[in-house]
Amino acid sequence: MSASPNDTQAAQDESGNAPKDKRKRGRALLIALLVFVLAGVIWLLLWLFVFSTRETTDDAYVGGNQVAISAQVPGIVVGVYADDTQRVNAGQVLVRLDPTDADVALRKAGSALAQAVRQVRQQTQSAASADAALVARRQDLKRAQDDLKRRLPLLAEKAVAPEEVQHARDAVTSAQSALDAAQRQADAARALVDGSNVEDNPAVAQARANFRQAWVAAQRNAIVAPIDGYVALRGVQVGNSVQPGQQLMTVVPLHDLWVDANFKEGQLRHVRIGQPAKVEADIYGGGVEYHGKVIGLGAGTGSAFSLLPAQNATGNWIKVVQRVPVRIALDPKDLDKHPLRIGLSTAVTVDITDDKGDVLPSQPSNVPVAQTRVYDDVAAKADAAADAIVRANLGAGVP
């Protein structure tokens, strides 16, 4: 039976297309293999030159100092001069308390200081008077002794009566007793003033300290901002009765912020102090980049310092990857251009190319974390006010 023309043609087509299909499949496999090899090479290069030289995390948040403003003396609030979101400068009055009680106490302390100065002046004069009386008693004793000496030879010659000599002896004894009493009185008077002038007398010093305390308490009725910053958490209202230590508001210095980046424990192998870091804040997106550096690693994981630390030695145990906070200091210039707020989310990338630095600080820091100088002149002003009262009550000619 002979094959039909159609069957013959199909067999020719199949035999002709088979080599072409094999070549196409081989070319496709080769291309796929090249793509995978190229992707592997690219990944290897990225790992060697990019991913292995940095550590990244998005578990990072902006941190900063939160300066609590609290009352130092009790009182009634009569004025509030700053509110949430407002900027305040160091030394600016934030809250003012009713000054009535403090002014009364200050006036009493001023009067007591003036009275103390005058009393010490009086004691000084009494001591001088006692010294003068002591000199007079010495003269009386010498006079009585001289009289006795003149009469004793006359008694042997019976030129004077024995009673007159006895009177002379009694006069010497009386003068000696008067001298002893005057000496004691002079010693007692000098005990209050010896070794110091009026200004340095212990009684004046005590009254001066009481005045200084009252003066400072009166100044503390005006509660001032210790640093520059922005007000938050204002809770004080006019008419509130506040007590020492009661928090009234918070001032946050937004020019001095940092980032606490919580890296996994496996990422800390090459993290060192001083390594450069780049920070991106979610509030600005990837278009704004902050420059910083690692200034320290936390002393423990977050769970170790939690209120109820995990007790992994009890019950069933499941390993949980721990995180350690790494503090990143930010460039103040970047913060001035693009301000941040405490608690904002960020993404941190640390360059770990140079991992020869320290993991822990080798020396204690001598730089204060934060400081204020708004209270530096308070003591000097209090002393100046006390000096004015002392000078006004010294009198003319008193050193």
TIBANU-415799 format. One line per 3 residues: number of its first residue (from 1); their letters; for each residue x, y, z of N, C-alpha, C, CB. Coordinates in steps of 0.05 Angstrom, whole numbers. Glycine has a CB too. Example, Ala and Ser with C-alpha at 12.3 -4.5 7.8 and 13.67 -1.06 7.14 Angstrom:
1) AS) 264/-114/156/246/-90/156/264/-66/156/226/-89/181; 257/-45/142/273/-21/143/258/1/157/282/-12/114
This chain:
1) MSA) 17/-24/0/0/0/0/18/25/0/-20/0/25; 15/42/-18/33/65/-21/23/88/-4/34/74/-51; 43/105/7/37/128/25/25/151/8/62/138/40
4) SPN) 7/164/22/-6/186/8/13/210/7/-32/194/23; 8/228/-10/25/252/-12/25/269/13/16/270/-36; 2/269/27/1/286/52/18/274/74/-28/287/62
7) DTQ) 19/249/77/36/236/97/65/241/92/31/206/99; 72/240/66/100/244/59/109/273/66/104/239/29; 91/292/60/98/320/66/101/325/96/76/338/54
10) AAQ) 84/313/113/85/317/143/111/306/154/61/303/157; 119/282/144/144/271/153/167/288/147/148/243/141; 167/301/124/189/319/117/190/344/135/186/327/87
13) DES) 165/354/141/164/378/158/175/371/186/136/389/160; 167/348/197/176/341/224/206/337/225/162/316/234; 217/324/206/246/320/205/261/346/201/253/300/183
16) GNA) 249/365/188/263/391/184/262/409/208/252/405/159; 240/409/223/236/427/246/249/417/271/206/431/251; 253/392/274/265/381/299/292/393/305/267/351/296
19) PKD) 311/395/287/337/407/294/334/437/302/355/405/270; 315/450/289/311/479/296/301/482/324/292/492/276; 282/465/333/272/467/360/293/461/380/248/447/363
22) KRK) 310/442/375/332/435/393/351/459/396/347/410/384; 357/471/374/375/494/375/363/517/391/382/504/347; 337/521/388/323/543/403/323/537/433/294/546/393
25) RGR) 317/512/440/317/505/468/345/508/480/307/477/472; 365/499/465/393/501/475/401/530/479/412/488/456; 392/547/460/399/576/462/385/588/486/391/591/436
28) ALL) 360/580/491/345/591/514/358/582/540/315/582/512; 365/557/541/378/547/566/405/562/571/383/517/564; 420/566/549/445/580/552/441/609/562/460/580/525
31) IAL) 421/622/550/415/649/559/407/650/589/392/662/542; 390/630/596/381/629/624/405/624/643/360/608/628; 423/606/634/446/601/650/464/625/653/462/578/638
34) LVF) 467/640/631/483/664/632/471/685/650/487/676/604; 444/687/649/430/706/667/434/699/696/400/706/660; 431/673/703/436/665/730/464/669/739/428/635/733
37) VLA) 483/663/721/512/668/728/517/697/732/530/656/706; 506/713/714/510/742/716/497/753/742/498/757/692; 473/743/748/460/751/773/477/743/797/432/740/775
40) GVI) 488/719/797/505/710/819/530/728/821/513/682/814; 542/734/799/566/751/800/559/779/811/578/754/772; 536/790/801/528/816/811/522/815/841/502/826/796
43) WLL) 508/794/850/502/791/878/528/788/895/484/767/883; 547/773/884/573/770/898/587/796/900/590/749/883; 587/812/878/600/838/879/586/857/898/601/850/851
46) LWL) 559/856/898/545/873/917/551/865/945/514/871/912; 552/839/950/558/830/977/587/839/986/556/800/979; 606/836/968/634/842/975/638/872/979/652/832/953
49) FVF) 625/888/962/632/917/962/610/934/974/637/926/934; 586/923/980/564/939/990/553/927/1016/542/942/970; 540/904/1014/526/893/1037/544/885/1059/509/869/1028
52) STR) 568/876/1054/586/867/1075/600/890/1089/607/848/1064; 597/915/1078/610/938/1090/590/956/1106/623/954/1068; 566/946/1110/547/963/1124/527/945/1139/533/982/1105
55) ETT) 515/957/1159/494/945/1174/470/965/1175/502/937/1203; 447/955/1169/423/972/1167/401/962/1186/413/974/1138; 385/981/1194/361/974/1210/341/996/1207/368/968/1240
58) DDA) 315/989/1207/294/1009/1208/281/1010/1235/273/1004/1186; 292/995/1255/283/996/1282/299/1017/1297/285/968/1296; 295/1042/1290/311/1064/1300/293/1088/1304/335/1071/1282
61) YVG) 297/1102/1326/279/1124/1333/296/1148/1344/258/1115/1354; 286/1172/1340/299/1196/1349/296/1199/1379/288/1221/1334; 318/1205/1392/318/1210/1421/329/1237/1428/334/1188/1435
64) GNQ) 323/1246/1452/333/1272/1460/328/1277/1490/320/1294/1444; 339/1298/1500/335/1305/1528/307/1317/1532/356/1325/1538; 294/1309/1553/268/1320/1561/271/1333/1588/245/1298/1561
67) VAI) 275/1359/1589/281/1374/1613/254/1380/1627/297/1400/1607; 250/1368/1650/226/1372/1666/228/1398/1681/220/1348/1685; 208/1415/1678/207/1440/1692/189/1436/1717/196/1463/1674
70) SAQ) 200/1440/1740/185/1436/1765/189/1459/1784/194/1409/1778; 170/1461/1803/172/1482/1823/193/1475/1844/144/1486/1836; 206/1496/1854/226/1492/1875/216/1502/1902/251/1507/1868
73) VPG) 195/1518/1902/182/1528/1926/152/1525/1923/190/1558/1932; 137/1522/1945/108/1520/1944/96/1548/1937/96/1509/1970; 73/1547/1925/59/1572/1919/36/1569/1901/79/1592/1906
76) IVV) 22/1591/1896/-1/1592/1878/7/1603/1851/-25/1608/1890; 0/1590/1829/8/1600/1803/-9/1624/1796/4/1577/1782; 5/1646/1789/-9/1671/1781/-3/1678/1752/0/1694/1799
79) GVY) 14/1663/1739/20/1669/1711/34/1646/1697/36/1694/1708; 25/1639/1673/38/1619/1656/45/1633/1630/19/1594/1650; 71/1632/1623/81/1649/1601/92/1632/1578/103/1667/1612
82) ADD) 86/1606/1577/95/1590/1555/75/1567/1552/124/1579/1559; 71/1559/1527/51/1538/1521/64/1517/1503/26/1549/1509; 51/1495/1499/61/1473/1482/67/1484/1454/41/1450/1480
85) TQR) 89/1474/1442/99/1480/1416/114/1506/1414/77/1481/1396; 114/1523/1435/127/1549/1434/157/1546/1441/114/1568/1454; 173/1563/1429/202/1563/1434/207/1581/1459/218/1573/1410
88) VNA) 226/1572/1475/234/1588/1498/264/1589/1499/223/1576/1525; 275/1610/1510/304/1614/1513/312/1610/1542/313/1641/1503; 337/1602/1546/347/1598/1573/344/1624/1589/376/1588/1572
91) GQV) 333/1621/1613/329/1644/1631/302/1657/1628/350/1664/1625; 286/1649/1608/260/1661/1604/241/1651/1625/249/1654/1575; 224/1669/1635/204/1661/1656/182/1645/1643/193/1687/1670
94) LVR) 177/1621/1654/156/1604/1644/131/1605/1662/167/1575/1643; 135/1605/1688/113/1605/1707/121/1623/1730/107/1576/1718; 101/1638/1739/105/1656/1762/86/1649/1784/103/1686/1753
97) LDP) 97/1647/1809/81/1641/1832/75/1667/1848/96/1621/1850; 55/1665/1865/47/1688/1882/70/1694/1901/21/1682/1898; 81/1719/1900/105/1726/1915/100/1736/1943/121/1746/1901
100) TDA) 74/1737/1952/68/1750/1977/83/1738/2001/38/1749/1982; 80/1712/2005/92/1698/2028/123/1701/2026/84/1669/2028; 134/1697/2002/163/1699/2000/173/1727/2006/172/1690/1972
103) DVA) 158/1748/1998/167/1775/2004/166/1781/2034/149/1795/1989; 145/1771/2047/144/1774/2076/168/1760/2090/118/1763/2088; 174/1736/2082/196/1722/2094/223/1736/2088/197/1693/2083
106) LRK) 225/1747/2064/249/1761/2057/253/1786/2074/249/1769/2027; 231/1801/2079/233/1825/2095/240/1817/2124/207/1840/2095; 229/1796/2134/236/1787/2161/266/1780/2162/219/1763/2170
109) AGS) 275/1766/2143/303/1758/2142/321/1782/2140/309/1738/2119; 313/1802/2124/329/1827/2122/330/1842/2148/318/1845/2101; 307/1843/2162/307/1857/2189/324/1842/2209/278/1859/2199
112) ALA) 323/1815/2208/339/1799/2227/369/1803/2221/332/1770/2224; 376/1806/2196/404/1810/2190/413/1838/2200/409/1808/2159; 397/1858/2195/404/1885/2205/406/1885/2235/383/1905/2196
115) QAV) 387/1872/2249/388/1870/2278/413/1856/2288/363/1857/2289; 421/1835/2274/445/1820/2282/469/1837/2279/448/1795/2264; 471/1853/2258/494/1871/2255/495/1891/2277/493/1885/2227
118) RQV) 472/1902/2284/472/1922/2305/478/1910/2333/444/1936/2306; 469/1886/2337/475/1873/2363/505/1867/2365/459/1847/2365; 517/1858/2343/546/1853/2344/561/1879/2348/555/1839/2317
121) RQQ) 552/1900/2336/564/1926/2341/562/1933/2371/552/1949/2324; 539/1928/2382/535/1933/2411/554/1916/2428/506/1929/2419; 556/1891/2420/574/1873/2435/603/1882/2433/571/1844/2425
124) TQS) 610/1892/2409/638/1902/2406/643/1926/2424/642/1910/2376; 623/1944/2425/627/1967/2443/627/1958/2473/604/1987/2439; 610/1938/2479/610/1928/2507/637/1916/2514/588/1907/2511
127) AAS) 649/1902/2495/676/1890/2500/696/1912/2504/684/1872/2477; 694/1933/2488/713/1956/2492/709/1969/2519/710/1976/2469; 684/1972/2527/678/1984/2553/689/1967/2576/648/1988/2557
130) ADA) 686/1940/2573/696/1922/2593/727/1924/2594/688/1893/2587; 740/1927/2571/769/1930/2572/777/1955/2586/780/1929/2543; 762/1977/2581/768/2002/2595/764/1999/2625/750/2025/2584
133) ALV) 742/1986/2633/737/1981/2662/759/1964/2674/710/1968/2667; 770/1945/2659/792/1929/2668/817/1946/2674/798/1906/2648; 822/1964/2657/845/1982/2661/842/1999/2686/849/2001/2636
136) ARR) 817/2008/2690/811/2024/2715/815/2007/2740/783/2036/2714; 805/1983/2739/809/1965/2763/838/1959/2768/793/1939/2759; 854/1957/2748/883/1953/2752/895/1978/2766/897/1947/2726
139) QDL) 887/2001/2757/897/2025/2770/888/2027/2800/887/2050/2755; 863/2019/2805/854/2018/2833/870/1999/2850/824/2010/2834; 876/1975/2839/893/1956/2854/921/1967/2859/894/1929/2839
142) KRA) 932/1979/2839/959/1990/2842/959/2012/2863/970/2001/2815; 938/2029/2863/937/2051/2883/934/2039/2911/913/2069/2876; 918/2019/2914/914/2007/2941/940/1993/2950/891/1986/2940
145) QDD) 954/1980/2932/979/1967/2939/1000/1988/2947/990/1950/2916; 1001/2010/2933/1020/2031/2940/1014/2043/2968/1019/2053/2919; 987/2047/2973/980/2057/2999/989/2038/3022/949/2062/3001
148) LKR) 985/2012/3017/993/1993/3037/1023/1993/3041/984/1964/3029; 1038/1995/3020/1068/1996/3022/1077/2020/3038/1081/1996/2994; 1064/2042/3034/1073/2066/3049/1066/2064/3079/1059/2091/3037
151) RLP) 1045/2050/3086/1036/2049/3114/1051/2027/3130/1007/2044/3116; 1060/2006/3116/1074/1985/3131/1099/1994/3146/1081/1962/3112; 1117/2010/3135/1140/2020/3151/1131/2038/3174/1159/2035/3133
154) LLA) 1110/2053/3170/1100/2071/3191/1088/2056/3214/1079/2091/3180; 1077/2032/3208/1066/2015/3230/1089/2006/3248/1051/1991/3218; 1112/1999/3238/1134/1990/3254/1144/2013/3273/1157/1980/3237
157) EKA) 1142/2037/3264/1150/2060/3280/1127/2071/3296/1161/2082/3262; 1104/2057/3295/1080/2065/3309/1071/2093/3303/1085/2063/3339; 1076/2100/3275/1067/2126/3266/1038/2126/3257/1085/2136/3243
160) VAP) 1028/2102/3251/1000/2099/3243/987/2078/3260/997/2092/3212; 961/2080/3262/947/2060/3278/944/2034/3262/918/2071/3285; 944/2011/3277/941/1985/3263/915/1983/3247/942/1962/3284
163) EEV) 895/1997/3257/869/1996/3242/872/2008/3214/847/2010/3258; 888/2029/3212/892/2042/3185/906/2023/3166/907/2068/3188; 926/2008/3177/940/1989/3160/921/1966/3151/965/1977/3175
166) QHA) 904/1958/3170/885/1937/3163/866/1946/3142/870/1928/3188; 858/1972/3144/840/1983/3123/854/1983/3096/831/2011/3131; 880/1988/3096/895/1988/3071/897/1960/3059/924/1999/3076
169) RDA) 901/1940/3078/901/1913/3068/873/1905/3056/909/1893/3091; 853/1913/3070/826/1907/3060/821/1921/3033/804/1916/3080; 831/1944/3030/828/1959/3004/842/1944/2982/840/1987/3006
172) VTS) 866/1932/2987/880/1917/2967/864/1892/2959/908/1908/2977; 853/1878/2980/837/1854/2974/813/1861/2958/829/1841/3000; 800/1883/2965/776/1892/2950/782/1899/2921/762/1915/2964
175) AQS) 805/1913/2918/813/1921/2891/820/1897/2874/837/1940/2892; 833/1876/2887/840/1852/2873/814/1837/2864/857/1833/2890; 795/1836/2881/769/1823/2874/755/1838/2852/751/1822/2899
178) ALD) 756/1864/2854/743/1880/2832/758/1876/2806/744/1910/2840; 784/1873/2807/800/1868/2782/793/1841/2771/830/1870/2788; 791/1820/2788/784/1794/2778/756/1794/2765/784/1774/2801
181) AAQ) 737/1808/2778/710/1809/2767/710/1824/2740/691/1823/2786; 725/1846/2738/727/1861/2713/741/1844/2691/743/1887/2718; 760/1827/2699/774/1810/2680/754/1790/2668/798/1796/2693
184) RQA) 738/1778/2686/718/1759/2676/698/1772/2658/705/1745/2700; 689/1795/2666/669/1809/2649/681/1817/2622/660/1835/2663; 706/1825/2622/719/1831/2596/723/1806/2579/747/1844/2602
187) DAA) 730/1784/2592/733/1759/2577/706/1750/2565/744/1736/2595; 685/1753/2581/658/1745/2571/649/1763/2548/638/1747/2594; 655/1789/2550/647/1807/2528/663/1802/2503/651/1836/2538
190) RAL) 690/1796/2506/706/1791/2483/700/1764/2470/736/1793/2490; 689/1745/2485/684/1719/2474/664/1720/2451/673/1700/2496; 646/1740/2451/626/1743/2430/637/1757/2405/602/1758/2440
193) VDG) 660/1771/2407/669/1787/2385/698/1781/2377/666/1816/2391; 713/1767/2394/741/1762/2388/745/1746/2363/755/1749/2412; 766/1752/2348/773/1735/2325/758/1742/2299/769/1707/2331
196) SNV) 740/1761/2300/725/1768/2276/715/1797/2278/701/1748/2272; 711/1808/2254/699/1835/2253/668/1831/2253/709/1851/2229; 655/1853/2249/625/1852/2250/614/1835/2227/613/1880/2248
199) EDN) 625/1838/2203/615/1823/2180/619/1793/2182/628/1834/2155; 641/1785/2196/647/1757/2198/638/1744/2224/677/1753/2195; 624/1759/2240/615/1748/2265/595/1725/2261/602/1770/2282
202) PAV) 597/1704/2277/579/1681/2273/549/1688/2273/584/1660/2294; 541/1706/2291/513/1714/2292/505/1728/2266/507/1733/2316; 522/1745/2255/516/1759/2230/517/1738/2207/537/1781/2225
205) AQA) 536/1720/2208/537/1699/2187/512/1682/2186/562/1681/2191; 501/1675/2209/477/1659/2210/453/1675/2199/471/1650/2239; 451/1700/2208/429/1717/2197/433/1722/2167/429/1744/2212
208) RAN) 458/1724/2159/463/1728/2130/454/1703/2114/493/1734/2126; 460/1680/2125/452/1655/2111/421/1653/2110/463/1630/2126; 408/1660/2131/378/1660/2131/367/1680/2110/367/1666/2159
211) FRQ) 380/1703/2108/371/1723/2089/376/1712/2060/386/1749/2093; 399/1700/2056/406/1689/2030/385/1668/2022/434/1677/2030; 378/1651/2041/358/1630/2035/331/1643/2028/355/1611/2059
214) AWV) 323/1663/2043/298/1676/2037/299/1691/2010/291/1696/2059; 322/1702/2004/324/1717/1978/322/1697/1955/351/1732/1977; 336/1675/1957/335/1655/1936/306/1644/1933/354/1632/1941
217) AAQ) 293/1639/1956/265/1629/1955/247/1649/1941/255/1623/1983; 251/1675/1946/235/1695/1933/240/1695/1903/241/1722/1945; 265/1691/1894/271/1691/1866/259/1666/1852/301/1692/1862
220) RNA) 257/1645/1867/246/1620/1855/216/1621/1851/253/1597/1873; 203/1642/1858/175/1645/1851/172/1650/1821/163/1668/1866; 194/1658/1808/195/1660/1779/209/1635/1768/209/1686/1769
223) IVA) 195/1616/1757/207/1591/1747/216/1596/1718/186/1568/1748; 242/1593/1713/254/1600/1687/262/1574/1672/278/1618/1691; 266/1578/1646/275/1555/1629/305/1552/1633/268/1560/1599
226) PID) 315/1528/1639/343/1525/1643/359/1524/1617/349/1500/1658; 345/1517/1595/359/1515/1569/340/1525/1547/367/1485/1563; 352/1529/1523/336/1535/1499/321/1510/1490/353/1547/1477
229) GYV) 297/1513/1481/282/1490/1471/253/1497/1465/283/1468/1491; 237/1475/1464/209/1478/1457/192/1465/1479/203/1465/1429; 170/1478/1485/153/1469/1507/136/1445/1499/136/1492/1518
232) ALR) 133/1426/1517/116/1403/1512/104/1395/1540/131/1379/1499; 82/1381/1539/70/1369/1563/64/1390/1584/88/1348/1575; 54/1414/1576/47/1434/1596/22/1425/1610/43/1462/1583
235) GVQ) 24/1423/1637/1/1415/1652/-7/1435/1673/6/1389/1666; 9/1456/1677/3/1476/1698/-18/1496/1688/29/1491/1706; -35/1505/1707/-55/1524/1701/-54/1546/1722/-83/1510/1700
238) VGN) -64/1570/1715/-66/1592/1734/-84/1584/1757/-76/1618/1720; -75/1589/1781/-91/1582/1804/-83/1556/1817/-120/1581/1797; -67/1540/1803/-58/1514/1815/-40/1520/1839/-42/1498/1794
241) SVQ) -43/1503/1860/-25/1503/1883/-4/1483/1878/-41/1498/1909; 21/1491/1875/43/1473/1867/61/1469/1891/59/1484/1843; 74/1446/1891/93/1439/1912/121/1434/1900/83/1413/1927
244) PGQ) 141/1436/1917/168/1432/1906/171/1404/1893/189/1434/1928; 183/1403/1870/186/1378/1855/163/1371/1837/190/1356/1875; 141/1386/1838/118/1380/1821/124/1389/1792/93/1394/1831
247) QLM) 121/1370/1773/128/1377/1745/106/1394/1733/131/1351/1729; 114/1415/1720/95/1434/1708/94/1432/1678/102/1462/1716; 117/1428/1665/119/1425/1636/146/1413/1630/115/1453/1622
250) TVV) 151/1409/1604/176/1398/1595/187/1416/1573/172/1369/1584; 213/1419/1573/227/1434/1551/245/1415/1537/243/1458/1563; 242/1413/1510/258/1395/1494/277/1411/1476/239/1376/1477
253) PLH) 304/1407/1479/323/1421/1462/325/1406/1435/350/1424/1475; 311/1414/1415/311/1399/1389/336/1403/1373/287/1408/1373; 354/1420/1382/380/1424/1367/400/1403/1376/391/1451/1372
256) DLW) 394/1387/1396/413/1367/1407/398/1340/1409/425/1376/1435; 396/1327/1387/382/1301/1386/401/1279/1377/357/1303/1367; 392/1254/1381/407/1231/1372/388/1210/1363/425/1220/1395
259) VDA) 398/1188/1353/382/1165/1344/391/1140/1358/384/1162/1313; 372/1126/1369/377/1100/1381/369/1079/1361/362/1097/1409; 388/1066/1349/383/1045/1329/386/1018/1342/403/1048/1305
262) NFK) 365/1002/1340/364/976/1354/372/954/1334/336/970/1366; 398/947/1334/408/927/1316/404/899/1328/438/932/1309; 400/879/1311/400/852/1320/428/844/1330/391/833/1297
265) EGQ) 428/825/1348/454/817/1361/474/807/1340/449/797/1382; 464/795/1319/482/785/1298/493/806/1280/467/765/1281; 482/831/1282/492/853/1266/514/869/1280/470/871/1259
268) LRH) 519/863/1305/538/879/1321/567/869/1320/529/880/1349; 572/849/1304/598/837/1304/620/857/1296/599/813/1285; 613/874/1277/633/893/1267/627/922/1273/637/890/1237
271) VRI) 607/927/1289/599/955/1296/619/965/1317/570/956/1306; 630/989/1313/649/1001/1331/643/1030/1335/678/997/1320; 653/1040/1358/650/1069/1364/665/1086/1344/659/1075/1393
274) GQP) 653/1107/1334/666/1125/1315/659/1119/1286/694/1124/1319; 646/1097/1280/640/1091/1252/619/1111/1242/630/1062/1250; 622/1119/1217/602/1138/1205/575/1124/1200/613/1150/1179
277) AKV) 554/1140/1201/527/1129/1197/511/1149/1181/514/1123/1225; 492/1138/1167/473/1154/1152/445/1148/1162/475/1149/1121; 429/1169/1165/402/1166/1176/382/1179/1158/401/1179/1205
280) EAD) 360/1164/1153/338/1175/1138/313/1174/1155/333/1159/1111; 300/1197/1157/276/1199/1174/251/1195/1157/275/1226/1189; 232/1180/1168/207/1175/1152/192/1201/1147/189/1156/1167
283) IYG) 196/1221/1164/181/1246/1161/189/1261/1135/185/1264/1185; 215/1257/1127/225/1270/1103/229/1251/1080/251/1285/1109; 230/1225/1085/234/1206/1064/264/1204/1057/218/1213/1040
286) GGV) 269/1190/1035/297/1186/1026/310/1210/1014/297/1164/1006; 295/1232/1010/307/1256/999/325/1271/1018/286/1274/988; 322/1266/1044/338/1280/1064/355/1259/1079/320/1296/1084
289) EYH) 381/1264/1080/399/1246/1093/414/1260/1115/419/1234/1072; 415/1248/1139/429/1259/1161/455/1244/1165/412/1257/1187; 476/1259/1172/502/1247/1176/507/1245/1206/524/1264/1162
292) GKV) 518/1223/1214/524/1219/1243/546/1199/1246/499/1210/1257; 550/1192/1271/570/1172/1278/562/1157/1303/598/1185/1281; 573/1133/1305/567/1116/1328/582/1127/1353/574/1086/1323
295) IGL) 568/1132/1374/581/1143/1399/579/1123/1422/568/1169/1407; 565/1101/1418/564/1081/1439/544/1059/1434/557/1095/1465; 549/1036/1447/530/1014/1445/518/1009/1473/545/988/1435
298) GAG) 493/1002/1474/480/998/1499/493/976/1516/451/990/1494; 489/979/1542/501/960/1561/485/934/1563/503/973/1588; 463/932/1550/447/908/1551/424/909/1530/435/904/1579
301) TGS) 411/887/1527/388/887/1508/364/900/1521/382/858/1501; 345/906/1504/321/918/1514/306/901/1533/303/925/1491; 305/875/1529/291/857/1547/304/855/1574/288/829/1534
304) AFS) 331/859/1575/345/857/1601/337/880/1619/375/857/1596; 331/903/1608/324/926/1624/294/931/1625/337/951/1613; 278/912/1616/249/915/1617/239/913/1646/235/895/1599
307) LLP) 215/921/1650/203/920/1677/202/891/1687/175/933/1677; 195/873/1670/193/845/1677/211/829/1658/164/834/1675; 237/826/1664/255/812/1646/247/783/1642/284/813/1657
310) AQN) 252/773/1618/245/745/1611/261/726/1628/249/740/1581; 247/705/1638/260/683/1653/262/659/1635/244/677/1679; 283/657/1619/286/636/1599/291/609/1611/307/643/1580
313) ATG) 297/608/1637/304/582/1650/279/568/1659/323/586/1673; 255/579/1655/231/566/1664/213/560/1641/216/584/1684; 199/537/1643/179/530/1622/192/524/1595/159/551/1619
316) NWI) 175/523/1575/185/519/1548/200/544/1538/161/513/1528; 220/540/1522/237/562/1513/238/564/1483/266/558/1524; 234/588/1474/236/594/1445/256/616/1442/208/601/1433
319) KVV) 276/611/1426/297/632/1422/285/655/1407/321/620/1407; 290/679/1418/282/704/1405/307/721/1400/261/719/1423; 310/730/1376/334/747/1369/332/773/1385/335/752/1339
322) QRV) 353/779/1400/353/803/1416/364/827/1401/369/798/1442; 358/850/1410/368/875/1398/382/892/1419/345/891/1385; 403/906/1411/418/923/1428/417/951/1417/448/913/1431
325) PVR) 411/971/1433/410/999/1423/438/1010/1417/396/1017/1442; 442/1021/1394/466/1034/1386/460/1064/1382/478/1022/1359; 474/1081/1397/468/1110/1396/484/1123/1373/475/1123/1423
328) IAL) 469/1138/1357/481/1152/1335/478/1182/1340/467/1144/1308; 501/1196/1341/500/1225/1344/496/1238/1316/527/1236/1356; 479/1258/1315/472/1271/1290/486/1298/1287/442/1276/1288
331) DPK) 492/1305/1262/505/1331/1257/485/1353/1263/515/1332/1227; 492/1373/1280/474/1395/1287/466/1411/1262/486/1413/1307; 484/1413/1242/477/1428/1218/454/1415/1203/501/1431/1200
334) DLD) 454/1388/1202/432/1374/1189/406/1379/1204/438/1345/1187; 408/1379/1231/384/1384/1247/373/1412/1244/389/1379/1277; 391/1431/1240/382/1459/1235/367/1461/1208/405/1478/1236
337) KHP) 377/1447/1188/363/1448/1162/337/1433/1162/382/1437/1141; 337/1410/1175/313/1393/1174/308/1384/1203/317/1368/1155; 293/1399/1218/288/1392/1247/273/1366/1249/272/1414/1260
340) LRI) 280/1352/1271/267/1327/1278/252/1330/1304/287/1304/1280; 237/1310/1311/222/1309/1337/229/1283/1351/192/1312/1332; 227/1283/1377/233/1259/1392/212/1238/1386/233/1265/1422
343) GLS) 222/1213/1381/205/1191/1376/200/1185/1347/179/1196/1389; 209/1201/1329/205/1196/1300/220/1171/1291/213/1220/1283; 208/1157/1271/220/1133/1261/242/1140/1240/199/1115/1248
346) TAV) 263/1125/1240/285/1129/1222/296/1102/1212/308/1146/1235; 312/1104/1191/327/1081/1181/357/1088/1182/319/1074/1152; 373/1070/1193/401/1076/1199/418/1057/1183/407/1075/1229
349) TVD) 439/1067/1171/459/1051/1158/486/1058/1169/459/1055/1127; 500/1039/1181/527/1043/1193/548/1031/1174/528/1031/1221; 568/1047/1168/591/1038/1152/610/1023/1170/605/1062/1137
352) ITD) 612/997/1166/629/980/1183/655/972/1169/614/955/1192; 663/987/1148/687/981/1134/711/980/1153/692/1001/1111; 714/1000/1170/735/1001/1189/725/992/1216/747/1031/1191
355) DKG) 731/967/1223/722/956/1248/744/952/1268/708/929/1243; 764/970/1268/786/969/1286/782/985/1312/812/978/1272; 760/999/1313/756/1016/1336/747/1001/1361/735/1037/1330
358) DVL) 739/1016/1382/731/1004/1407/701/997/1407/738/1023/1430; 695/975/1420/667/968/1425/656/983/1449/664/938/1428; 674/986/1470/666/1000/1494/685/1024/1498/667/981/1518
361) PSQ) 676/1046/1509/694/1069/1514/716/1060/1534/679/1093/1525; 741/1069/1528/763/1062/1545/768/1082/1567/788/1059/1528; 757/1107/1564/761/1128/1584/734/1140/1590/781/1149/1574
364) PSN) 731/1149/1615/706/1164/1622/705/1190/1608/704/1167/1652; 681/1199/1602/677/1225/1589/678/1248/1609/650/1225/1573; 692/1269/1602/694/1293/1619/676/1315/1609/722/1303/1621
367) VPV) 661/1310/1588/643/1330/1577/615/1327/1588/643/1329/1546; 603/1348/1599/576/1344/1610/556/1337/1589/567/1370/1624; 537/1319/1596/516/1312/1577/498/1335/1571/500/1288/1588
370) AQT) 492/1350/1592/476/1375/1590/482/1392/1613/445/1368/1588; 480/1419/1610/486/1437/1631/471/1463/1626/516/1442/1634; 469/1479/1648/456/1505/1646/471/1524/1664/426/1504/1654
373) RVY) 470/1550/1656/484/1570/1672/464/1592/1681/506/1583/1655; 438/1587/1678/419/1608/1685/418/1613/1716/391/1601/1675; 429/1594/1731/428/1597/1760/455/1606/1772/419/1571/1774
376) DDV) 475/1611/1755/502/1616/1764/503/1642/1781/521/1618/1741; 488/1662/1773/491/1688/1786/471/1692/1809/487/1710/1766; 455/1671/1815/435/1674/1837/449/1678/1864/417/1649/1838
379) AAK) 469/1662/1870/484/1665/1895/498/1692/1897/504/1642/1898; 509/1701/1875/524/1727/1875/504/1750/1881/538/1731/1849; 481/1749/1869/461/1770/1874/451/1769/1902/438/1767/1854
382) ADA) 447/1745/1913/438/1743/1941/459/1755/1960/432/1714/1948; 485/1749/1955/506/1760/1971/508/1790/1969/533/1747/1963; 503/1800/1945/504/1829/1941/482/1843/1957/502/1837/1912
385) AAD) 458/1831/1957/436/1842/1973/442/1841/2003/410/1827/1967; 454/1819/2012/461/1817/2040/483/1837/2047/471/1789/2047; 503/1841/2030/524/1860/2035/513/1889/2038/545/1860/2013
388) AIV) 493/1895/2022/481/1922/2023/468/1926/2051/460/1925/2001; 454/1906/2061/442/1909/2088/463/1911/2109/423/1885/2093; 484/1896/2107/505/1897/2128/518/1924/2128/527/1875/2123
391) RAN) 525/1935/2104/538/1961/2103/519/1983/2114/545/1967/2074; 494/1981/2108/475/2001/2117/472/2002/2148/448/1997/2105; 480/1980/2161/476/1979/2190/503/1979/2205/460/1955/2198
394) LGA) 525/1982/2191/551/1982/2205/555/2008/2220/574/1977/2185; 545/2030/2209/550/2055/2222/575/2068/2213/550/2052/2252; 578/2094/2218/602/2108/2210/626/2100/2226/598/2138/2212
397) GVP) 649/2096/2212/674/2091/2226/677/2062/2234/676/2107/2250; 658/2044/2227/661/2015/2234/673/2001/2210/633/2003/2241; 694/1986/2214/708/1972/2191/691/1950/2180/735/1962/2200
